[in-house]
């Protein structure tokens, strides 16, 4: 039986109509679900889409009722110095809770007596503007004495440009699933998984792609960096003003990207970009940020030099992952502990 042109055209229109209705219903369903239960896959201005689920498993630990990778945030106790630790996935950590640098730091500061409490308010994939929101919306109500902001050089300067596919929730889901299939080698969520310190997170190709995309801030002729720097400084200065108005101390911990201390990775990035090594200065963002923070009278600790030196003896980052492994977290906690106890901070006790 041969279909006439008109019949074929009619069937085609019906199929197109069905696909359109199905797509519209799916898109609407995703959008309604996201309004009730924010999901990080979808574009949104609310940092809650990235935070952990309350009481979710994270290796052998359970997130607290707010979805943070820490024990419950109870009322502030008398004679206890409470520190809010705000940051992105570095603060949240890819390692188990007991190996996280904020957990280790709290334990080290309390070796003699329990007088320090560090609340880990790290939320993956957020940035400086979100750090301001976390402090205002949730942090101040916890009555802290001090705020420590973990600033990750790797992506806290980067612009949050919106990809075209993100305007469609359906397309965003399909793109997310494709990325997982093609590149992800570890667990999407930690869950009850057993942590493996030497397991690659991304494929070699994908990790190089990530670091290449981040490398512009290290290029000496990148005029755009000043814009990105000023944008980040504006958010950090706002946090400083909030802290000053509430009689809180503020500190910034500057966290280096692996690209800054891994010479082999630097060579791979430079080769991929087909550029000359002299066009890069991998310490430049730290120098500019540190100088600007000093001018704003914001206390800060740059971990770049210490990590650069220590990396000659041991690996400090999880393979194909810009986050610290267990050794990296231990080093960061040790440096931060020495920095705090050797400053006027100890006079608060």
C-alpha positions as CSV (number, residue, x, y, z in Angstrom):
1,X,0.0,0.0,0.0
2,X,1.5,3.4,-1.0
3,X,0.7,6.4,1.1
4,X,-0.3,9.5,-0.7
5,X,1.6,12.7,-0.2
6,X,-1.3,14.2,1.7
7,X,-1.6,11.2,4.0
8,X,2.1,11.2,4.7
9,X,2.0,14.9,5.5
10,X,-1.0,14.3,7.8
11,X,0.8,11.6,9.7
12,X,3.9,13.8,10.0
13,X,1.8,16.6,11.4
14,X,0.2,14.3,14.0
15,X,3.6,12.9,15.1
16,X,5.0,16.5,15.3
17,X,1.9,17.5,17.4
18,X,2.3,14.6,19.8
19,X,6.0,15.3,20.2
20,X,5.3,18.9,20.9
21,X,2.7,18.2,23.5
22,X,4.9,15.6,25.1
23,X,7.9,18.0,25.2
24,X,5.7,20.8,26.6
25,X,4.3,18.5,29.4
26,X,7.8,17.2,30.3
27,X,9.2,20.7,30.4
28,X,6.3,21.9,32.6
29,X,6.7,18.9,34.9
30,X,10.4,19.6,35.4
31,X,9.8,23.3,36.0
32,X,7.1,22.6,38.6
33,X,9.2,20.0,40.4
34,X,12.2,22.4,40.5
35,X,10.0,25.0,42.1
36,X,9.1,22.6,44.9
37,X,12.4,20.8,45.2
38,X,15.3,22.8,43.6
39,X,17.7,20.6,41.5
40,X,21.3,21.7,40.6
41,X,20.8,20.5,37.0
42,X,18.5,23.5,36.2
43,X,19.5,27.1,36.0
44,X,18.3,29.1,38.9
45,X,19.5,32.0,41.1
46,X,18.8,30.2,44.4
47,X,21.9,28.5,45.9
48,X,19.6,25.9,47.4
49,X,19.6,23.9,44.2
50,X,23.1,22.9,44.9
51,X,22.9,22.0,48.6
52,X,22.8,18.5,50.0
53,X,19.6,16.8,50.8
54,X,18.8,16.8,54.6
55,X,19.9,13.5,56.2
56,X,21.3,12.2,53.0
57,X,24.2,9.6,53.2
58,X,27.7,10.9,52.4
59,X,30.0,7.9,52.6
60,X,29.8,6.8,56.2
61,X,28.3,10.1,57.4
62,X,24.8,11.6,57.3
63,X,24.2,15.2,56.4
64,X,22.5,17.3,59.0
65,X,18.9,18.6,58.8
66,X,20.0,21.6,56.7
67,X,21.8,19.5,54.1
68,X,25.2,20.6,55.3
69,X,28.1,18.1,55.7
70,X,28.4,18.6,59.4
71,X,26.7,17.5,62.6
72,X,23.5,19.3,63.7
73,X,23.7,23.1,64.2
74,X,22.4,23.5,67.7
75,X,22.0,26.7,69.8
76,X,25.3,28.5,70.5
77,X,26.8,27.4,73.8
78,X,28.2,29.8,76.3
79,X,32.0,30.2,76.3
80,X,32.3,28.5,72.9
81,X,33.8,30.4,70.0
82,X,31.7,29.7,66.9
83,X,33.1,29.9,63.4
84,X,31.0,29.9,60.2
85,X,32.9,28.3,57.3
86,X,31.4,29.3,54.0
87,X,32.5,28.0,50.6
88,X,31.7,25.9,47.7
89,X,32.5,22.2,47.0
90,X,36.0,22.6,48.6
91,X,34.3,23.4,51.9
92,X,31.8,20.6,51.4
93,X,34.6,18.2,50.4
94,X,35.0,15.2,48.1
95,X,36.5,13.2,51.0
96,X,34.5,11.7,53.9
97,X,33.5,14.0,56.7
98,X,36.2,13.0,59.2
99,X,38.9,13.9,56.6
100,X,37.5,17.3,55.6
101,X,39.9,20.1,56.5
102,X,37.3,22.0,58.5
103,X,36.5,18.9,60.6
104,X,40.3,18.3,61.1
105,X,40.8,22.0,62.0
106,X,38.1,21.9,64.6
107,X,39.6,18.8,66.1
108,X,43.1,20.3,66.2
109,X,41.9,23.5,67.8
110,X,40.0,21.5,70.5
111,X,42.9,19.2,71.4
112,X,43.2,20.8,74.9
113,X,39.6,21.8,75.6
114,X,36.4,22.0,73.6
115,X,36.1,25.8,73.1
116,X,35.9,26.1,69.3
117,X,33.0,25.1,67.0
118,X,33.3,25.2,63.2
119,X,30.0,25.0,61.3
120,X,30.7,23.8,57.8
121,X,28.2,25.6,55.5
122,X,29.9,24.5,52.2
123,X,27.6,24.1,49.3
124,X,28.9,22.7,46.0
125,X,28.9,24.8,42.8
126,X,28.2,28.2,44.4
127,X,30.3,31.3,44.3
128,X,31.1,34.6,46.1
129,X,27.7,36.2,45.4
130,X,26.1,33.1,47.0
131,X,28.5,33.3,49.9
132,X,26.9,36.6,50.8
133,X,23.4,35.1,50.6
134,X,24.3,32.1,52.8
135,X,25.7,34.5,55.4
136,X,22.6,36.8,55.4
137,X,19.9,34.1,55.0
138,X,21.3,31.5,57.3
139,X,24.7,32.3,58.9
140,X,23.9,35.3,61.1
141,X,21.0,33.5,62.8
142,X,23.5,31.0,64.1
143,X,25.2,33.7,66.2
144,X,28.8,33.2,65.0
145,X,31.9,34.9,66.4
146,X,33.8,34.7,63.1
147,X,33.3,33.9,59.4
148,X,35.9,32.1,57.3
149,X,35.4,32.2,53.6
150,X,37.1,29.5,51.5
151,X,37.9,31.2,48.1
152,X,38.8,28.7,45.4
153,X,41.1,30.3,42.8
154,X,40.0,27.7,40.2
155,X,36.4,29.0,39.7
156,X,35.4,31.7,42.2
157,X,36.7,34.3,39.6
158,X,34.9,32.7,36.7
159,X,31.8,34.3,35.1
160,X,28.6,32.3,35.4
161,X,27.6,32.6,31.8
162,X,24.4,30.8,30.9
163,X,24.5,28.1,28.3
164,X,21.8,28.2,25.7
165,X,20.5,24.7,26.6
166,X,19.9,25.7,30.2
167,X,16.8,27.7,29.2
168,X,15.1,24.4,28.4
169,X,14.8,22.2,31.5
170,X,14.3,19.1,29.3
171,X,17.4,19.8,27.3
172,X,19.4,20.5,30.5
173,X,18.5,17.0,31.8
174,X,19.5,15.4,28.5
175,X,22.8,17.3,28.4
176,X,23.5,16.3,32.1
177,X,22.8,12.6,31.4
178,X,25.1,12.8,28.3
179,X,27.9,14.3,30.3
180,X,27.7,11.5,32.9
181,X,27.7,8.8,30.3
182,X,30.6,10.3,28.4
183,X,32.9,11.6,31.1
184,X,32.1,10.7,34.7
185,X,34.1,7.7,36.2
186,X,33.2,8.1,39.9
187,X,30.0,8.2,41.9
188,X,27.6,10.9,41.0
189,X,26.6,11.3,44.6
190,X,28.7,9.9,47.4
191,X,25.8,8.0,49.0
192,X,26.9,5.0,51.0
193,X,29.9,4.4,48.7
194,X,33.4,3.6,50.0
195,X,35.7,6.5,49.4
196,X,38.7,5.7,47.2
197,X,41.4,8.3,47.5
198,X,43.3,7.2,44.4
199,X,40.3,6.9,42.1
200,X,40.0,9.2,39.1
201,X,36.9,11.4,39.1
202,X,36.8,12.5,35.5
203,X,38.4,11.1,32.4
204,X,41.7,12.5,31.3
205,X,40.1,14.3,28.4
206,X,37.4,15.9,30.5
207,X,39.6,17.0,33.3
208,X,42.0,18.7,30.8
209,X,39.0,20.4,29.2
210,X,38.0,21.7,32.6
211,X,41.4,23.1,33.5
212,X,41.8,24.6,30.0
213,X,38.6,26.5,30.5
214,X,39.8,27.8,33.8
215,X,43.3,28.8,32.6
216,X,42.4,32.3,31.2
217,X,42.8,33.9,34.6
218,X,46.5,32.9,34.6
219,X,47.3,34.5,31.3
220,X,49.3,37.7,31.8
221,X,47.6,39.5,28.9
222,X,44.0,38.8,30.1
223,X,42.4,42.2,30.6
224,X,39.1,40.6,31.5
225,X,40.6,39.3,34.8
226,X,40.5,42.7,36.4
227,X,36.7,42.7,35.8
228,X,36.4,39.3,37.4
229,X,38.6,40.3,40.3
230,X,36.6,43.4,41.1
231,X,33.4,41.5,40.9
232,X,34.6,38.9,43.4
233,X,36.1,41.6,45.6
234,X,32.7,43.4,45.7
235,X,31.1,40.3,47.2
236,X,33.9,39.8,49.7
237,X,33.8,43.4,50.7
238,X,30.1,43.1,51.3
239,X,30.7,40.1,53.6
240,X,33.3,42.3,55.4
241,X,30.8,45.1,55.9
242,X,28.2,42.6,57.2
243,X,30.7,41.1,59.6
244,X,31.8,44.6,60.8
245,X,28.2,45.6,61.4
246,X,27.7,42.5,63.5
247,X,31.0,42.7,65.4
248,X,32.3,39.6,63.7
249,X,35.8,38.8,62.5
250,X,36.2,37.8,58.9
251,X,39.0,35.8,57.2
252,X,39.5,34.5,53.7
253,X,41.4,31.3,52.9
254,X,42.7,31.4,49.4
255,X,42.6,27.8,47.9
256,X,44.8,27.0,44.9
257,X,43.7,25.0,41.9
258,X,45.8,21.9,41.1
259,X,46.8,23.7,37.8
260,X,48.8,26.1,39.9
261,X,51.0,23.5,41.5
262,X,51.1,20.6,39.0
263,X,53.7,21.4,36.4
264,X,52.8,18.4,34.2
265,X,49.2,19.6,34.1
266,X,50.4,23.1,33.3
267,X,52.3,21.8,30.4
268,X,49.3,19.9,29.1
269,X,47.1,23.0,29.3
270,X,49.7,25.2,27.6
271,X,50.1,22.6,24.8
272,X,46.4,22.2,24.3
273,X,46.0,26.0,23.9
274,X,49.1,26.2,21.6
275,X,50.5,29.1,23.6
276,X,53.9,30.0,25.0
277,X,54.7,29.2,28.6
278,X,55.8,32.8,29.2
279,X,52.3,34.0,28.6
280,X,51.2,32.4,31.9
281,X,51.7,33.3,35.5
282,X,50.0,30.7,37.7
283,X,50.5,32.8,40.8
284,X,49.1,36.0,39.4
285,X,45.5,35.7,40.6
286,X,46.7,35.0,44.2
287,X,49.0,38.0,44.1
288,X,46.3,40.3,42.9
289,X,43.7,39.0,45.3
290,X,46.0,39.1,48.3
291,X,47.0,42.7,47.5
292,X,43.4,43.8,47.1
293,X,42.3,42.0,50.3
294,X,45.0,43.8,52.2
295,X,43.8,47.1,50.9
296,X,40.3,46.3,52.1
297,X,41.7,45.3,55.5
298,X,40.4,41.7,55.1
299,X,42.6,39.2,56.9
300,X,43.5,36.3,54.6
301,X,45.7,33.2,54.3
302,X,47.0,32.1,50.9
303,X,47.7,28.3,50.7
304,X,49.3,28.4,47.3
305,X,53.0,28.5,48.3
306,X,52.7,25.9,51.0
307,X,50.9,23.5,48.6
308,X,53.4,24.2,45.8
309,X,56.2,23.1,48.1
310,X,54.5,20.1,49.6
311,X,53.4,18.8,46.2
312,X,57.0,17.8,45.5
313,X,56.7,15.1,48.1
314,X,53.1,13.9,47.9
315,X,50.0,14.1,45.9
316,X,47.5,16.6,47.4
317,X,44.6,16.5,45.0
318,X,42.4,13.6,44.1
319,X,43.3,12.2,40.6
320,X,41.6,14.1,37.8
321,X,39.8,16.2,40.3
322,X,40.5,19.8,41.4
323,X,39.6,19.0,45.0
324,X,42.0,17.9,47.7
325,X,42.5,14.3,48.6
326,X,43.0,13.2,52.2
327,X,46.6,14.5,52.3
328,X,45.6,17.8,50.9
329,X,42.9,18.3,53.5
330,X,45.3,17.4,56.3
331,X,47.9,19.9,55.0
332,X,45.3,22.7,54.8
333,X,44.0,22.0,58.3
334,X,47.5,22.1,59.7
335,X,48.4,25.4,58.0
336,X,45.1,27.0,59.1
337,X,45.6,25.8,62.6
338,X,49.1,27.3,62.8
339,X,47.8,30.5,61.2
340,X,45.0,30.9,63.8
341,X,47.0,30.1,66.9
342,X,49.9,32.3,65.9
343,X,47.6,35.3,65.3
344,X,45.7,37.6,67.7
345,X,42.8,35.1,67.3
346,X,44.0,33.1,70.3
347,X,43.5,36.1,72.5
348,X,39.8,35.7,72.2
349,X,39.9,32.8,74.6
